[in-house]
Amino acid sequence: MNDSERVEVDIPVTVRSGHNGGDIRVVRLDPSIPGYAVSAALVFPADNTTERIFSQAPATRDNLRQLRNYTNIRKARWVRPENIRILDEGN
């Protein structure tokens, strides 16, 4: 939404490898720039330790107040896939 106007946006999602392999769905940042392949995944803290680490980094800026209705969105952070370690289900 842009104020009261509904605006459709195609978010450029792709798949990248994590630090130790494994596929992660990420958002491509600035895909219109040729050769620019920076991407990030929206990550929510799964435990108190991660939440404390995330609290040291700035939250997603919501200057248009469009994300405020998403529960706990201020706890989530954007992380580059090469900095994400995929764990097995048992870990």
C-alpha positions as CSV (number, residue, x, y, z in Angstrom):
1,M,0.0,0.0,0.0
2,N,1.1,3.5,-0.7
3,D,-1.1,5.5,1.8
4,S,-4.5,4.3,0.8
5,E,-3.5,3.3,-2.8
6,R,-2.8,-0.3,-3.5
7,V,0.4,-0.7,-5.5
8,E,1.5,-4.1,-7.0
9,V,5.2,-4.8,-6.8
10,D,7.2,-7.8,-8.1
11,I,9.8,-8.6,-5.5
12,P,12.9,-10.1,-7.3
13,V,13.4,-13.4,-5.4
14,T,16.1,-15.9,-6.3
15,V,18.0,-18.8,-4.7
16,R,21.5,-18.5,-3.3
17,S,23.8,-20.8,-1.3
18,G,24.4,-20.4,2.4
19,H,27.8,-20.3,4.0
20,N,28.0,-24.1,4.2
21,G,25.8,-24.9,1.2
22,G,22.1,-25.4,1.1
23,D,19.6,-23.3,-0.8
24,I,18.2,-20.0,0.6
25,R,15.4,-18.0,-1.0
26,V,16.6,-14.4,-1.0
27,V,15.6,-11.0,-2.3
28,R,17.9,-9.6,-5.0
29,L,18.9,-6.0,-4.2
30,D,19.0,-3.6,-7.1
31,P,18.6,-6.2,-9.8
32,S,18.4,-3.5,-12.5
33,I,22.2,-2.9,-12.1
34,P,24.0,-5.3,-14.5
35,G,26.6,-7.5,-12.8
36,Y,25.3,-6.5,-9.3
37,A,24.3,-9.8,-7.5
38,V,23.9,-8.7,-3.9
39,S,21.0,-10.4,-2.1
40,A,19.6,-10.8,1.4
41,A,17.3,-13.1,3.3
42,L,14.9,-11.8,5.9
43,V,15.8,-13.7,9.1
44,F,13.8,-13.9,12.4
45,P,15.6,-14.8,15.6
46,A,14.8,-18.4,16.6
47,D,16.1,-18.0,20.2
48,N,17.1,-15.4,22.8
49,T,20.8,-15.5,21.9
50,T,20.1,-14.7,18.3
51,E,17.6,-12.0,19.4
52,R,20.4,-10.4,21.5
53,I,22.8,-10.4,18.6
54,F,20.2,-9.0,16.2
55,S,19.4,-6.2,18.7
56,Q,22.9,-4.8,18.0
57,A,22.0,-4.2,14.4
58,P,19.5,-1.6,13.2
59,A,16.0,-2.8,12.4
60,T,14.5,-2.5,8.9
61,R,13.6,1.2,8.5
62,D,9.8,1.6,8.1
63,N,9.7,5.3,7.3
64,L,6.4,4.9,5.5
65,R,4.9,2.8,8.3
66,Q,3.9,0.0,6.0
67,L,5.4,-2.8,8.0
68,R,4.0,-1.9,11.4
69,N,1.1,-4.4,11.2
70,Y,3.5,-7.4,10.9
71,T,4.0,-8.9,14.3
72,N,7.5,-8.5,15.6
73,I,8.9,-7.3,12.3
74,R,11.3,-5.1,14.2
75,K,13.0,-8.2,15.5
76,A,13.8,-9.5,12.0
77,R,17.1,-8.6,10.2
78,W,18.3,-8.8,6.6
79,V,21.3,-11.2,6.2
80,R,23.4,-11.9,3.2
81,P,23.2,-15.6,2.3
82,E,27.0,-16.2,2.6
83,N,26.6,-15.3,6.3
84,I,23.9,-17.9,6.9
85,R,24.8,-21.4,8.1
86,I,22.1,-24.0,7.4
87,L,21.6,-26.5,10.2
88,D,20.2,-30.0,9.9
89,E,16.7,-30.4,11.4
90,G,18.2,-32.2,14.5
91,N,20.5,-29.2,15.3
